[in-house]
Amino acid sequence: MAKRIEVKDLDIYYDKFLAVQGVSMTIQPRSVTALIGPSGCGKSTFLRTLNRMHELVPNARVEGSIVMDDDDLYAPSVDPVNVRRQIGMVFQRANPFPTMSIYDNVAAGLKLNNRRLKKSEMDDLVERSLKSANLWEEVKDRLQKPGSGLSGGQQQRLCIARAVAVQPEVLLMDEPCSALDPISTQAIEDLMLELKANYTIVIVTHNMQQAARVSDTTGFFNLQGVGKPGELVEIDETTKIFSTPSQKATEDYISGRFG
Ligand SMILES: Nc1ncnc2c1ncn2[C@@H]1O[C@H](COP(=O)(O)OP(=O)(O)OP(=O)(O)O)[C@@H](O)[C@H]1O
């Protein structure tokens, strides 16, 4: 578990539109990497290339390479479905399967991956996943109730439990707290700090305080200009980015002068 990702010279297209250009970065295991930057600069697009979800958009493609430990994620022999199993994703809006029970929501990922488990094994795994998402105590007496009956923050933790259940190596989170109140946000942030002991975590966030609180490394994306592609301006230790960034554009952004 917890793998290192090496991105090299990545260009990301939607059909003929070059959305993001020339990204190179190393994402360290057992750490949280935050991606920040103004709207439309390609943070979410970049995030989705890390588990090959970008290709689900018709005619979307990448050039360049993404290697996880020694595996080239874009090698012709690689099945994108398998990449998505190893690199889980949590979205902005919690999206539990609405008619499914809490239990089945967590078990769903495993069933989709065709893992056949005995009932007792499945029970154990559901419990472990809910525990690692800090949700077990709140739901253990109502596992058969619908997931949609939980609060927004609980639903987001349910989605994290579902992502964790398939034992991925990496967790991608696209603004996981943007629809949550401050208390639920804090629960998710605490959870990220716990999960990074076992996972590589990459989070897109608009909230710079959040990036400063939860991440070890921060990457700042920006547009190269109006109508131009997005780019990675710099990536460094979070404390450095928020105190003495090396690029003026980063300093302007974090000090609120634009974006
Ligand atoms: N499905 C799509 N088809 C075509 N273009 C897209 C698609 N999704 C995003 N784009 C374009 O790619 C660029 C980057 O968008 P993206 O959503 O990745 O930016 P972002 O930095 O995550 O923005 P935000 O912070 O507002 O979520 C934008 O110009 C956007 O319009």
The ligand as a Tripos MOL2 file, in Angstrom:
@<TRIPOS>MOLECULE
LIG
   31    33     1     0     0
SMALL
NO_CHARGES

@<TRIPOS>ATOM
      1 N1        -15.4720   17.3920  -19.8070 N.pl3     1 LIG1
      2 C1        -14.8100   18.4550  -20.3070 C.ar      1 LIG1
      3 N2        -14.8020   18.6970  -21.6140 N.ar      1 LIG1
      4 C2        -14.1380   19.7700  -22.1520 C.ar      1 LIG1
      5 N3        -13.4400   20.6460  -21.3930 N.ar      1 LIG1
      6 C3        -13.4090   20.4430  -20.0780 C.ar      1 LIG1
      7 C4        -14.0910   19.3560  -19.4430 C.ar      1 LIG1
      8 N4        -13.8790   19.4250  -18.1060 N.ar      1 LIG1
      9 C5        -13.1010   20.5220  -17.9040 C.ar      1 LIG1
     10 N5        -12.8210   21.1250  -19.0780 N.ar      1 LIG1
     11 C6        -11.9960   22.3400  -19.2740 C.3       1 LIG1
     12 O1        -10.6770   22.0770  -18.7910 O.3       1 LIG1
     13 C7        -10.1580   23.2260  -18.1170 C.3       1 LIG1
     14 C8         -9.7580   22.8390  -16.6940 C.3       1 LIG1
     15 O2        -10.9400   22.5500  -15.9470 O.3       1 LIG1
     16 P1        -10.8960   21.9040  -14.4790 P.3       1 LIG1
     17 O3        -12.2950   21.6430  -14.0570 O.co2     1 LIG1
     18 O4         -9.9310   20.7880  -14.4760 O.co2     1 LIG1
     19 O5        -10.2590   23.1220  -13.6490 O.3       1 LIG1
     20 P2        -10.1740   23.2970  -12.0800 P.3       1 LIG1
     21 O6         -8.8900   23.9970  -11.8220 O.co2     1 LIG1
     22 O7        -10.3910   21.9990  -11.3900 O.co2     1 LIG1
     23 O8        -11.3880   24.2770  -11.8310 O.3       1 LIG1
     24 P3        -12.3280   24.4710  -10.5280 P.3       1 LIG1
     25 O9        -11.4000   24.9130   -9.4480 O.co2     1 LIG1
     26 O10       -13.2710   25.5390  -10.9640 O.co2     1 LIG1
     27 O11       -12.9900   23.1480  -10.2650 O.co2     1 LIG1
     28 C9        -11.2410   24.3070  -18.1930 C.3       1 LIG1
     29 O12       -10.9670   25.1310  -19.2910 O.3       1 LIG1
     30 C10       -12.4990   23.4900  -18.4120 C.3       1 LIG1
     31 O13       -13.4660   24.2540  -19.1040 O.3       1 LIG1
@<TRIPOS>BOND
     1     1     2 1
     2     2     3 ar
     3     2     7 ar
     4     3     4 ar
     5     4     5 ar
     6     5     6 ar
     7     6     7 ar
     8     6    10 ar
     9     7     8 ar
    10     8     9 ar
    11     9    10 ar
    12    10    11 1
    13    11    12 1
    14    11    30 1
    15    12    13 1
    16    13    14 1
    17    13    28 1
    18    14    15 1
    19    15    16 1
    20    16    17 2
    21    16    18 1
    22    16    19 1
    23    19    20 1
    24    20    21 2
    25    20    22 1
    26    20    23 1
    27    23    24 1
    28    24    25 2
    29    24    26 1
    30    24    27 1
    31    28    29 1
    32    28    30 1
    33    30    31 1
@<TRIPOS>SUBSTRUCTURE
     1 LIG1         1 GROUP 0 **** ****
